Amino acid sequence: MQEGNNIARGRNVVVVGTQWGDEGKGKVVDWLTDHASGVVRFQGGHNAGHTLVIKGVKTALQLIPSGIMRDGVACYIGNGVVVDPTHLLSEIERLEKAGLDVRSRLFISESCPLILPFHVEVDKAREALRETSGAGKIGTTGKGIGPAYEDKVARRALRVQDLKHPERFAKKLRELLDLHNFALSGYLKATPLEFQPIFDQAMKMAEVLRPMMADVGYRIHKAHQSGANILFEGAQGTLLDIDHGTYPYVTSSNCVAGNAAAGSGVGPGMLHYILGITKAYTTRVGSGPFPTELDWEVPDTVGYHLSTVGQERGTVTGRARRCGWLDAAALKRSIIINGISGLCLTKLDVLDGLTEIKVCTGYQLGDQVLDILPLDGDEIDACVPIYETFPGWEGSTFGITEWDKLPLNARRYLERVQEFIGAPIDMVSTGPDRDHTILLRHPYTA
């Protein structure tokens, strides 16, 4: 029996962001699915956004795994994801209009908590109250993600499986709606919602979603046993993780690699290689500490160069991303938390044309010198970055696919970053298209 358990199965890769999200995970996942039979989303909701560029055509995905862009690849939405059924069906329809086969390849865990209209209203009303009270906005996307996760943790959530049972769904919905309406009208000074429109819409969507409901964890297990390679796709980034990020300016789920198991319904032994995605610089959307932030709104500055050349706007919100130098000390923290096997460094080409490039290798915090991002948000705010400066390079790195063809100074920059963080750079992205990639070590064969 033990000998049978040691039979080689499929190989699995986890892709996670190592900064504050928006690192280019979607392109990398799409690129890697050439070697995968299935792609799994294991946390977050449609507050995440992955932009893919394939042969010059741009596609934005929010909830559906990036593997949907590859014919024949199964796509799984794991139990760790919160699902807004209205948005999900809208995204399915948009992709189908583009000629993609979606419904036969998409499997949604019955254990996913649902995002319903009152979650969205509570989310928006809370942010408005924070702003008017002077407490300061968290910077949520207003999609209802946080309130839906709160219901999950409080053990009162409506889940995908409840859509199969109208009477059960109605009973739970009335109780949950009463609770949120009390908060909306009594504390948040917002308009309460009615039961019937929410129930009727949910029942209509239930009929469409039913064929896609699945025991996702077991399906992944069986696929792995049959020799299929699986790719686990994270959303947001490590520094937005609810436990390990810059709290409270974080998302509402665990974005780190360890949650790929819990959020999918499989064991951690199935996570064989952890690929961390990082930009060649750093960006952040919304509020929160950002030690290496530059003045990115002033023309003719480095920050403005990063913002405009990098086209730094959120896929979901359209908000401008704050921009700054690469924070390698924060990256070191992410590498430890995730157990990174290798990195893919993206948007190297955005640094083209700069006369000098800086990398944060630590911080001055009072009389202390730190070589890793601290855990306390107030301390992060007080950190003064310590930089190493590198000469820029002449010529363009855009679209280069071979390491030796990179400018010498670009290679030296990457080699120093690799040395400092203590993890290998296995891939370099030199443009938005799936083919604009330098491969040094393949995650599926490493």
N, C-alpha and C positions, 0 to 999 in steps of 0.2 A: 504493500500500500504506500509506504513512504517513497519508494522508487518512483511510483506514478506521480506523486506530488511534485517531484523534481523535474518533470518533463518540461522542456523549454516551451514557454507560451509566447504570446505577443509581447512586443516591447512598447512601453508607454512613456510619454513625455508630458511634462507639465510646463505650461508657458505662463509666467507671471510678470507683472510690471514691478520694477524695483524703485520707482520714484513716486510721484503723485498722480499716476495714470497718464494716459495720452502718449505712451512711449512708442507706439507703433506695433502693438501686439497683433492687431488684426492682419496686417500684411504678413507677419512672420508665421502666424497660424496657417494662413492660406498657403504660404510657401511650403510649410511642413506637411500639409495634408496630401502632398504628392506621395508620401510614405505612410499615410494613415488610412485606416478604414472607417474610423469614427472620430468625431470631435464632441467634447463634452463641455458645456458651460456649468460651473459649479457654484457660483455665488453672484450676488448683485441682481440687477433687474434692467429695465430699459433706460436707466440713468447712465449706463455705459454706452460708449459708441466706438465702433471700429470702422475705420474708413479703408477700403481696399481699392487699389488701382490696378486693373488688369488690362493690358494692352491699351492703356490710355483711358479706359472707361472707369469712372469713379462710382463706387457703391458704398453706401453707409448702412451698417448693420447695428442694431441696438440690443436685441434680445436673442435673436437666432444665431447659433454658432457660425463662425466664419467658414467652417467646412462646407457650408451650403453652396459655396461658389465652385465646388469641385463635383463633377458628376459622379454619382455612385457612392459618395461618402455619407454615412449615417450621422445624424446630428441629434445630440441628446441634451435636454435641459434638465439638469439634476435637481435634486430636492433642496439644495441650498439656494436656489434662485427664487426670487419673488416674481410672480407672473401677473402682469396686467393683461387680461384676455382680450380687451378691446385693442390694445396696442399690438399684441401678438398677431391677431387676425389681420390687422392693417398691414403689418410688415410682411406677412405671408402673401397677401394679395399683391403688394407692390413687387415682390420678387417674382411671383408667378407671371405678372404682366411683362416682366423682363425676360420671360421664357425659361425660368428655372423650375425644375421639379422639386417641390418643397414637401408637400403633405405625406408623400410615401416614404420620405427619408427623415422626418422629424418625429422625435419621441419625447414626450413631456412627462416628467415624473408626477405621479398622482399625489405625491407628498408636497409638492410646491405650494407655498402659501399664495393666496390670491391678493392682488392689489385691486381694490374696488374704489368707486368714485369718492367715498368719504375719506379714504386715506389721502387722496390728492388734495382735497379741500383742507384737511387738517394740516398737511405739510405746508401748503401755501399760507394758511392763516397764521401758523406759528412763526414763519419767517417774517411775515408782515408785523407781527406783534414784537418780535425781537428788534426789528428796525425802529419802530415807533417808540419803544421803551428805552432805547439807547443801549440795549444789551449787546447789540452787534449780531448781524446775520451769520449763520453757519456757512451759508453758500450752497444749500441743497439745490437740486435740480427741480424741485417742486413736483416730482413724479409720484410721490406717495410711498417711496421706498422705505424710509425710516418708520413711519407709522405701521406699515405692513409687517416689518420685522418685529416691532414692539408687540403686535398681536400674536405673532408666532411664539415669542419668548414667554408671553403671558398665558400661552396655551388656550387661546380663544380664536385663533385664526380660522378663516374659511380656507380650505385647501382645494386643489384641483379635483381630488376624489369626491368632494362634496357635491360637485356639479352633476354627478351621476344619480344623486338622490334628492329630488326636488323638495320633498317634505323636510328632510333633514337640513337642506340648504336654507329653506325659508325660516325655520326655527332659529338657526344660528345667526342668520342675517338680521332678524328682528332684534335679537339681543345685542349684537355688535353695533348695529346702527343706532340703537338707543344710547349706547355708551358714547359713541363718537358725536352724536347730535347734542348730547349734554355738554360735551367739551366745546363744540362749535358755537352753540348759542350762549352758553353760560360763561365761558372763560375767554374764548377767542373772538367773541362778538362777530361771528360769521353766520351765514344762513344755513339752517339744518337741511338735510336731504330727505326725500320721501322714499319709502320702502318699495312701492310697486314698480316704478320705472327701473330701479336697480335689479330687482328680482326678474322682471320680464326680460331685460336685456341679457342677464346672466343665463337664463334658460335657453335663449336663442343661441348664444355662443356655445353652450354646453353640447348641443347637437353637432356643431361643426368640430369641436375639439375632441369629442369622445374617441374617434378613430386614432388620434395621436397620443392618447393617454397610455402610459406604459409603466411597467416595473423597471425603471431605468437601471438601477444598480445591478439587477440580475441580468439584464440584457448586456451590460458592459462586461460583467463576469463571464458570460457565455462567449461573447466575442473574443475576449482575451484568451480563454481556454482554447478556442479554435485557431489561435495563432494570429489574430488580427492585432495590428498596432493601433493604439488609442492615443489621442491627443486631448489633454485637459486644458481648457482655455479660461484663464482668469480674466476678470474685469477690474477696472480701476488700477490701483497700484499699492505696493506694500506700505507706503507712508500714509495711505488713507485707510489702512486696516483699523477696525474698531478697537482692537486691543493693542496693536503695535504701532499705530500711526500717530500723527500729531494731534492727539485728542484735545478738545472736542471737535476739531476741524477735520473730521474723518467721515467715511461712509458708514453704513449700518451693518456691514457684514465683514467676515474675515476674508481678506484678499490674498492671503499668503498660501504658499504651496501646500502646506499641511491640510488645508481645508479642501483640497481637491478630492481627498478620500471621503471625508465626512459629508461634503456637499454633493457627492455623486452616489454614495451608497456602496463603496468598495473599500478594501483594506489598504493601509499605507504601503504594504509590500508590493502593490501594483504600480507604485510611482517610481520609475526607474531612473529618470534623468530630469533635472529641474533646470529649465532654460529661463534665465532672467533677461528681461528686455529693458534697456536703458537708452536714453537719448545721449548724444554727444554733448549736450548741454542740459539744462533743467527747466521744466515748466510746471506751473501749478494753476489750476482753475479755482476760483472762489477764495474764501478767506483762509487765514491761518499763517503760521510762521514760515519763512522762506529765507534762510540765511544768505544765499548767494544771489538774491534777486537784484536785477539791474533796472535802471530807469528805461523801461522798454517802450514808453509812449513818446519819447522825445526823438525827433528825426536826427539822423546822422550820429547815432550812438550805437554801441554794440548791442544793447538790449533791443533797440528798434530793428537792427539788422536781423537778430534772431527771430523776432516776432513776425516781420514781414517776409523774409526769405523762407522761414519755416512755416509760413501760413498758419500761425498758431491761434486757431479758434476751435472751441469745443465742438465735437461732432454732434452732440445732443443739444446743447444749449446755444451754440453760436457765440458764446462769450469769449472775449479775448483772453488768452492764457498769459499769465505773468511769466516772464522769462529771466533766466540768469545763467551763470556759468555752471558747469558740471560740478556737482557736490559729491566728491568721491568718498567723503567721510560718512555721508548719509547712505551712499551706495554700499559701503562696507557693512552698515547695520542691516540692510536688506539682504545681503548675501548670507549673513549669519542666520537671520530669521528663517529664510527659505531653504537653506542648505543648497545653495546654487551649485549646479554642476558646471555650467558655462553660461556666458553672456552673449547676447546679440546687441551690439551697439548700433543704434539707428541714427539717421539724419546727419551722418558725417558731412555730407555735401553742404549742409547749411553753414558750416564753419569756413567754407571756401571764401577767400578774399579778405579774411581778417589778418591784420598784421601781427597780432599776438593773441594767444589763447590762454585762458587761466583755468586752473582746476583747484577746487577747494580740497585740501588734504587734512584739514583739522580746524579747530576753533579756539579763539581766546575767550574764556569765560571767567571774568574777574582775574584772579591770579592763577587760574588753572589753564593748562593747554590740553585740549581733548583731541583724540584722533578718530572719534566716532560720534555720531549724532546722539545727543543726550535724550532721555526719555520724557523729561518734564517740559511742557510747552512753553512756560515762562522762561526756562533756561535757554531753550532754542531761540526764543525771541532776543535774548541778551547775547547770543553768540556772535562774535566777530570772526568772519571766515579768514583762514590763513591760506594763501594761494601759492601755488607754483605756476610760473609763467613759461609758456612755450612759444617759439616763433611760429607764425602762420606759414602757409605754403602757397606757392604760385600754381596756377592751373586749376582745373576742375576735377573733383572726385566723382562727379555725378555719373551714375550708371556704370562705374567701374566694377568688374566682377572678379578681378585677380589681385591678390595682396601685393604682388611685386610691382603692379602698375600704379599703386598709390604713390603720391609724392613722399619723399623721404621724411619730411617733417610730420606728415600725417601718420606715418608708421611709428615714428618715435613717440608721438603723442599717445597713440593707442597702446604702445608697449609700456609706457610709464603708468598709464591708468591701470593696466592689467597687473603690473608689479605692485602698485599700492593697494589695490583692493583684494589681492590674493585669490583671484578666480580667473580662469582663462576666458579670453574673448574668442568665442568659437565662430561667430558670424558678424559681419559688418554690413549694414544696409546703406546703400549710397544713392537711394532714390525711392520714390513711392511705388513703383511697379514691382510686381513679384519677382521679376528677373534682375532687378538692380540689387544684387546680393553677392557678397564675397563669402564663400564657405571655407572655413579653416578646419572644422571638425563637425561632422554631422551628428545631431543628437540621436538619431535612430541607429547609428552604427558605431558611435563612440564607445 
